[in-house]
Amino acid sequence: MDGMTIAGVRPIAELVDLYVIYEDGTPAHLQVPEGAEPALSRPGRFVSAEEYGQRLDELNVASTAYVARLHEQDEERTRTDYLELRRTGVRHESASRMSGYTGPAVEPAEEGQS
């Protein structure tokens, strides 16, 4: 990875990429002057670029699954709120707007059939 250059400033040394996985599983990418032995801010271990990339992939998969669960829960909540509003006689358009439900119009009696 190319380091940042500033006009009129000479780098002391070439930068090298180091990769860390901290004890809590957090990955980190450090750029340090070649030959430097950086102190880690908390317990962790230096790893290869490949292991670092694998950890990032694991975190991306977990994050994607978590966001999908949040969307499912949100859809369930908005549909439940929508149906409760419809049961009280609120029209579809108003119930959708108030609940955030974006699905098709559903009559409360149809809810078990969907």
N, C-alpha and C positions, 0 to 999 in steps of 0.2 A: 504494500500500500504506500503510495507516495505521501510524504509528509507535507505540511503546509510550508510555503516559503514566503518570506517577507523581504521586500526590496531593501538592500543594504545590510542584511543580517546573514552571517555565515553560520550554518549549523556546526555545532561542536563535533558531532559524530553522526554517522548514518543511523537512522531509526530502524529498529527491528520490532517485529510483531511477537508478542507473547500472549499466551492464552491461559486463563485461570478458571477453575471451577471452585467456588467457595464451599465451605462445609454445608451451607444451607441449599446448595444446588444452583446458586446463581452463577451464570457464566460471565466472564469479563474478558475483553480484548484490550491489551495495553500496548502502547508504542513507547519504547524506551531507547535511549542511546545504546548503540551496540556495545556490548561488554558490561553494561550496567546490571546490577543485581537488585531489582526493585524489592522493597519491603511491601508485603501485602497489608492492606488496611484491616483485614480480619483473617481468621484461619481459612486456609484454602490450599490448593495445590496447582502447580503449573501442569498443563496438559498439552497434547498435540493439537494442531489446527483441526485435525479430523475429529478428535474427541470433543473439542469445543463445538464443531459443527453438528455433531450428533446430539449434543445436549441442547443446542438451539432448536433442532428439529423436534426433539421430545417436548420442549416447552411450547413450540408452535402447535403441535398436535393437541396437547393438553389445553391450551388456550382456545383453540378452535372448538373443541368439545365443550368447554365451559360456556363459551358464548352461545353455542347451539342450545345448550340447556337453558340458558337465560331467555333466549328467544321463545323456546317452547313454553316456559313458565309464563312469560308475558302474554303469549297468545292465549293460553288457558285462562289467565286472569281476565283479559279483555273480553273473551267470549263469555265467561261466567257473568261478568258485570253487564255485558250486553243483554244476555238472556234474562237477568233479573230486571233490567229496565223494560224489556219487552213484556215480561209477565205483568208489569204494572200498567201496561197499555201505551207505553211510549212508542212512537213510530220508529221504523228502522233507521231512517236518516238521523234522527235526533239521538237514538240509542247508540248508534255507531259513533257519532261525534262525541258524545259524553263519555263513552267507555274506551274509545280508541280502537274498537273492533273494526277490522277492515275486510272481513269475510262477507260472503253473500247473506242476503236477508234470510233469517231463520225465524220461524214461528216457534214459540216456546214448546208447543206440543210436538214439534218435529225434532227436538234436540236428541232424543234417543235413537232416531232413525239416521242421523248423519254419520 
